[in-house]
Amino acid sequence: MGSYRITRHIEAAPERVFRAFTDPAFVADWMEAAGVVGATGPLDEVGSAYTLVIWGPWKFRTKVVRAEPHRLHETVAQGPLGSAVRIVATLAPRNGGTDLELLTEYTVPFGALGRWMDRRWIDREPRPTANREVDRLVAIVSEPHPVLRHRRSMTSV
């Protein structure tokens, strides 16, 4: 299992930053996904589940396991071929903005081969994909009227 932390100070209130984890359109946009589908409830409610569609067969069945409005949001997800991810977002107000700490723990598919590939290509600094995604999150929540990329967010599959 791999893990990493990314931190940012965001010039936006915690309420707005929290929305990046609970609004299906925001989630799909900053996570570079094709969409959020099949939501069983609001994404700020513990027990709600949804499918995060990345592309093709890469779909992650995601469940909200902790949600403290404007402070903490945690999800766990299962993907194809044994892949899995746990994402914990901790938000703290500071100087009129928000300090975000994003912890990601993940399991790659393919057993020992997947772990080798992770060490060789995925689990390397500066984590360009993860940093690009978090930079997009910052851009979305910092704009008063963000223009979201075209993504699907539907309540049924």
Long-range contacts (C-beta under 8 A, 24 or more apart in sequence): 1-105, 1-106, 1-107, 2-105, 2-106, 2-107, 2-108, 2-118, 2-122, 2-123, 3-103, 3-104, 3-105, 3-106, 4-103, 4-104, 4-123, 4-127, 4-130, 5-101, 5-102, 5-103, 5-104, 6-101, 6-102, 6-104, 6-127, 6-130, 6-131, 6-134, 7-99, 7-100, 7-101, 7-102, 8-99, 8-100, 8-102, 8-134, 8-138, 9-94, 9-95, 9-97, 9-98, 9-99, 9-100, 10-97, 10-98, 10-99, 10-100, 10-138, 10-141, 10-142, 11-96, 11-97, 11-142, 12-97, 12-98, 12-141, 12-142, 13-93, 13-96, 13-97, 13-98, 14-70, 14-71, 14-91, 14-92, 14-93, 14-98, 15-69, 15-70, 16-98, 16-141, 17-70, 17-91, 17-98, 17-100, 17-137, 17-141, 18-44, 18-69, 18-70, 18-71, 18-73, 18-91, 19-141, 20-137, 20-140, 20-141, 21-73, 21-75, 21-89, 22-67, 22-73, 24-50, 24-153, 25-148, 25-151, 25-153, 26-137, 26-140, 26-141, 26-146, 26-148, 27-52, 27-153, 28-52, 28-151, 28-152, 28-153, 29-136, 29-140, 29-148, 29-149, 29-151, 30-133, 30-134, 30-136, 30-137, 30-140, 31-133, 32-129, 32-132, 32-133, 32-136, 33-151, 34-151, 34-152, 35-151, 35-152, 35-153, 35-154, 36-151, 36-152, 36-153, 36-154, 37-152, 37-153, 37-154, 37-155, 37-156, 37-157, 38-154, 38-155, 38-156, 38-157, 39-153, 39-154, 39-155, 44-69, 44-73, 51-157, 52-77, 53-152, 60-85, 79-109, 80-109, 81-109, 81-110, 82-107, 82-109, 82-110, 82-111, 82-114, 83-107, 83-108, 83-109, 100-134, 100-137, 102-134, 104-130
